[in-house]
Amino acid sequence: MALFFGEWEFPSQENTIETCKVFAEYIDNGAKGDDFEGFKILYRLHDLHNGTGVFIAEADDTTKVFDHGAPFIKMGKCKVKVRQMMTDSECVEAYKRNWR
């Protein structure tokens, strides 16, 4: 599994408020979409003042990350940026393989 870092941003406070209502229900109902075959949310942090947030997920590939976020993107009309990341050990291994 690979690690992914994601950021989201809502275009307005109204979108943030509307989506938070549905997100609260999602969390209250067990957040089942946070952990399914090939995908797991590890951390999620919210900045309600600015209508933004970040997450770190573990996933087989980017399609699993999209599967998780697509309903929120559609509902809240938010922008999402996702990047695949490396752990410390993966970074050192890549350095040794390529630049040493």
C-alpha positions as CSV (number, residue, x, y, z in Angstrom):
1,M,0.0,0.0,0.0
2,A,1.1,3.6,-0.7
3,L,0.6,6.7,1.3
4,F,-1.3,9.7,-0.1
5,F,-1.5,13.2,1.2
6,G,-4.7,15.1,0.2
7,E,-5.9,18.7,0.6
8,W,-9.4,20.0,0.0
9,E,-10.8,23.5,-0.3
10,F,-14.4,24.6,-0.5
11,P,-15.3,27.6,-2.7
12,S,-17.4,29.2,0.1
13,Q,-18.4,29.0,3.7
14,E,-21.9,27.9,2.6
15,N,-20.4,24.9,0.9
16,T,-18.4,24.1,4.0
17,I,-21.5,24.3,6.2
18,E,-23.6,22.2,3.9
19,T,-20.9,19.5,3.6
20,C,-20.1,19.5,7.3
21,K,-23.8,18.6,8.0
22,V,-23.5,15.5,5.8
23,F,-19.9,14.7,7.1
24,A,-21.2,14.8,10.7
25,E,-23.8,12.2,9.8
26,Y,-21.1,10.1,8.0
27,I,-18.9,10.1,11.1
28,D,-21.9,9.5,13.5
29,N,-22.8,6.5,11.4
30,G,-19.4,4.9,11.7
31,A,-17.4,6.4,8.8
32,K,-17.5,3.1,7.0
33,G,-16.0,4.6,3.8
34,D,-12.8,5.4,5.7
35,D,-11.6,1.8,5.7
36,F,-12.4,-0.6,2.9
37,E,-10.4,-3.1,0.9
38,G,-7.4,-1.2,-0.5
39,F,-8.0,2.0,1.3
40,K,-7.8,3.5,4.8
41,I,-7.8,7.0,6.2
42,L,-5.0,7.4,8.7
43,Y,-5.5,11.1,9.6
44,R,-7.9,13.9,8.7
45,L,-7.7,17.5,9.9
46,H,-10.2,20.3,9.3
47,D,-9.8,24.1,9.1
48,L,-13.3,25.3,9.3
49,H,-12.3,29.0,9.4
50,N,-11.0,28.7,5.9
51,G,-13.1,25.8,4.5
52,T,-10.0,23.6,4.0
53,G,-8.5,20.4,5.4
54,V,-6.0,17.7,4.9
55,F,-5.8,13.9,5.1
56,I,-3.3,11.1,5.0
57,A,-4.5,7.8,3.6
58,E,-3.1,4.5,2.8
59,A,-4.3,3.0,-0.5
60,D,-3.5,0.6,-3.2
61,D,-3.7,3.4,-5.8
62,T,-5.2,6.7,-6.6
63,T,-8.5,5.3,-7.8
64,K,-9.2,4.1,-4.2
65,V,-8.5,7.6,-2.9
66,F,-10.9,9.0,-5.5
67,D,-13.6,6.4,-4.7
68,H,-13.4,7.7,-1.1
69,G,-13.6,11.4,-1.9
70,A,-15.9,11.5,-4.9
71,P,-19.1,11.8,-2.9
72,F,-17.8,14.7,-0.9
73,I,-16.4,16.4,-4.0
74,K,-19.7,16.1,-5.9
75,M,-21.8,17.3,-2.9
76,G,-19.6,20.1,-1.7
77,K,-18.2,21.2,-5.0
78,C,-14.7,21.3,-3.4
79,K,-11.3,21.1,-5.0
80,V,-9.1,18.2,-4.0
81,K,-5.4,17.8,-4.5
82,V,-3.8,14.4,-3.9
83,R,-0.1,13.5,-4.0
84,Q,1.5,10.1,-3.4
85,M,4.1,10.4,-0.6
86,M,7.0,8.4,0.8
87,T,7.9,7.4,4.4
88,D,11.3,8.2,5.8
89,S,12.6,4.7,5.1
90,E,11.2,4.8,1.5
91,C,12.9,8.1,0.9
92,V,16.2,6.9,2.1
93,E,15.9,3.7,0.1
94,A,15.1,5.8,-3.1
95,Y,18.0,8.1,-2.4
96,K,20.4,5.2,-2.0
97,R,19.1,3.5,-5.2
98,N,19.3,6.6,-7.3
99,W,21.7,9.2,-5.9
100,R,24.3,7.4,-4.0
